[in-house]
Amino acid sequence: MSKELANFNLTTVDGLFNNQSVQGGWTFILFGYIECPDICPLGLTLLSEVETQLSDTAFGNNVQFVFVAVDLNEQQATEVDKFTQYFSSSLIGVVGKQSQLNTLAKSLGSRYKIVSDGTRYSVSHTPFISIVDPKGQLIGRFKHPQDAPSLVQHFLSYVSVYDKD
């Protein structure tokens, strides 16, 4: 499975996050929302554990971990950054306009829906962690929860096939 991503433009505290941001290295991407009571914190903890395990490999400096917050707009990049920092100082928090979030979500095969009663909201979303290769193409999705050793093993198997291309 290798799928080119549609063009997207999102925001981090450091600036633009787009197709070029996911090229040149491996990227793990999780969609979610910062008020999530369970799946998102578990997913971010998993990414942090994967990051720790990969830090001892040749890929340690060539992998980035991204959390795309669908409940915040591009003016709230600092909010998602504060949230992701609880899990890892190198996690990248991403926000953006709904149209751009939808573009990336569709490219990755992720879905989400925000439901609000006017005072509170919740987000229904697919619990997938997507992996994007150094060419900026989706090469795999993993339903979470999983354990970090299994996810690392799957990732390394993708890398070994990728290196043969």
C-alpha positions as CSV (number, residue, x, y, z in Angstrom):
1,M,0.0,0.0,0.0
2,S,1.5,3.3,-1.1
3,K,-0.7,6.3,-1.6
4,E,0.3,9.9,-2.5
5,L,-1.1,12.5,-0.1
6,A,-3.3,15.3,-1.5
7,N,-1.8,18.8,-1.0
8,F,-2.6,20.1,2.5
9,N,-1.5,23.2,4.5
10,L,-1.9,23.0,8.3
11,T,-0.2,24.9,11.2
12,T,2.1,24.1,14.2
13,V,3.5,26.5,16.8
14,D,6.6,26.7,14.5
15,G,4.7,27.5,11.3
16,L,3.4,25.7,8.3
17,F,2.9,21.9,8.2
18,N,2.3,20.6,4.7
19,N,3.4,17.9,2.2
20,Q,7.0,19.0,2.4
21,S,6.9,18.5,6.2
22,V,6.4,14.8,5.8
23,Q,9.1,14.3,3.2
24,G,12.7,13.2,3.9
25,G,11.9,11.1,7.0
26,W,9.2,8.8,8.4
27,T,6.1,10.2,10.0
28,F,3.6,8.7,12.3
29,I,0.2,10.6,12.3
30,L,-2.6,10.3,14.8
31,F,-5.9,12.3,14.4
32,G,-7.8,13.2,17.5
33,Y,-8.9,16.0,19.8
34,I,-7.5,17.5,23.0
35,E,-10.6,16.9,25.1
36,C,-10.6,13.2,24.3
37,P,-10.9,11.2,27.5
38,D,-9.3,8.0,26.4
39,I,-8.3,7.0,22.9
40,C,-6.2,10.1,22.1
41,P,-4.2,10.1,25.4
42,L,-3.6,6.3,24.9
43,G,-2.5,6.9,21.3
44,L,-0.1,9.7,22.2
45,T,1.3,7.6,25.0
46,L,1.8,4.8,22.4
47,L,3.6,7.2,20.1
48,S,5.8,8.4,22.9
49,E,6.7,4.8,23.7
50,V,7.4,4.0,20.0
51,E,9.6,7.1,19.8
52,T,11.6,5.9,22.8
53,Q,12.1,2.4,21.3
54,L,13.1,3.8,17.9
55,S,15.6,6.2,19.5
56,D,17.9,3.3,19.9
57,T,17.8,2.3,16.2
58,A,19.2,3.9,13.1
59,F,15.8,5.6,12.6
60,G,15.9,7.6,15.9
61,N,16.6,10.9,14.2
62,N,14.6,10.2,11.0
63,V,11.1,9.7,12.5
64,Q,8.6,12.4,13.5
65,F,5.4,11.9,15.5
66,V,2.4,14.1,14.7
67,F,-1.0,14.7,16.5
68,V,-3.6,16.4,14.3
69,A,-6.2,18.1,16.5
70,V,-9.4,18.4,14.6
71,D,-11.1,20.4,17.4
72,L,-8.9,23.4,17.2
73,N,-8.5,26.1,14.6
74,E,-5.2,27.4,13.3
75,Q,-5.1,30.2,15.8
76,Q,-4.9,27.6,18.6
77,A,-1.6,25.9,17.7
78,T,-0.2,26.7,21.1
79,E,-3.1,24.8,22.8
80,V,-2.4,21.6,20.9
81,D,1.4,22.1,21.5
82,K,0.8,22.3,25.2
83,F,-1.3,19.2,25.1
84,T,1.2,17.1,23.1
85,Q,4.1,18.2,25.3
86,Y,2.6,16.2,28.2
87,F,3.4,13.1,26.2
88,S,6.7,13.9,24.5
89,S,8.6,17.1,23.9
90,S,9.2,16.2,20.3
91,L,5.6,15.4,19.4
92,I,4.3,17.8,16.8
93,G,0.8,19.3,17.4
94,V,-1.0,20.3,14.2
95,V,-4.2,22.3,13.7
96,G,-5.9,24.0,10.7
97,K,-8.9,24.9,8.8
98,Q,-11.6,22.2,8.6
99,S,-11.2,22.0,4.8
100,Q,-7.4,21.3,5.1
101,L,-7.9,18.9,8.0
102,N,-10.5,17.0,5.8
103,T,-8.0,16.9,2.9
104,L,-5.3,15.2,5.0
105,A,-7.8,13.0,6.8
106,K,-9.2,11.7,3.5
107,S,-5.7,11.1,2.1
108,L,-4.9,9.0,5.2
109,G,-8.2,7.2,5.2
110,S,-9.1,8.7,8.6
111,R,-12.5,10.0,9.5
112,Y,-13.9,12.3,12.2
113,K,-17.1,14.1,13.1
114,I,-17.5,16.8,15.6
115,V,-20.7,16.8,17.6
116,S,-21.7,19.8,19.7
117,D,-24.7,20.6,21.9
118,G,-23.7,24.3,22.0
119,T,-21.8,24.1,25.3
120,R,-19.9,20.8,25.0
121,Y,-18.5,18.8,22.2
122,S,-17.2,15.4,21.4
123,V,-15.4,14.0,18.4
124,S,-16.0,10.6,16.8
125,H,-12.9,9.5,15.0
126,T,-11.1,6.5,13.6
127,P,-8.4,5.2,15.9
128,F,-5.7,4.8,13.3
129,I,-2.0,5.7,13.4
130,S,-0.9,6.4,9.8
131,I,2.7,6.0,8.7
132,V,4.0,8.2,5.9
133,D,7.3,7.3,4.1
134,P,10.1,9.7,3.3
135,K,8.6,10.3,-0.1
136,G,5.5,11.7,1.6
137,Q,3.3,8.7,0.8
138,L,1.0,6.8,3.1
139,I,2.4,3.3,3.4
140,G,0.4,1.9,6.4
141,R,-2.3,2.4,9.0
142,F,-2.5,0.7,12.3
143,K,-5.6,0.5,14.4
144,H,-4.8,1.4,17.9
145,P,-4.7,0.4,20.7
146,Q,-1.6,-1.6,20.1
147,D,1.5,-2.1,22.1
148,A,4.7,-0.2,21.2
149,P,6.8,-3.3,20.5
150,S,4.3,-4.6,18.0
151,L,4.0,-1.2,16.3
152,V,7.8,-0.9,16.1
153,Q,8.1,-4.4,14.6
154,H,5.5,-3.6,12.0
155,F,7.2,-0.3,11.2
156,L,10.6,-1.9,10.8
157,S,9.1,-4.5,8.5
158,Y,7.7,-1.6,6.3
159,V,11.1,0.0,6.3
160,S,12.9,-3.2,5.2
161,V,10.5,-3.5,2.2
162,Y,10.9,0.2,1.5
163,D,14.7,0.0,1.5
164,K,14.5,-2.8,-1.2
165,D,12.6,-0.5,-3.6
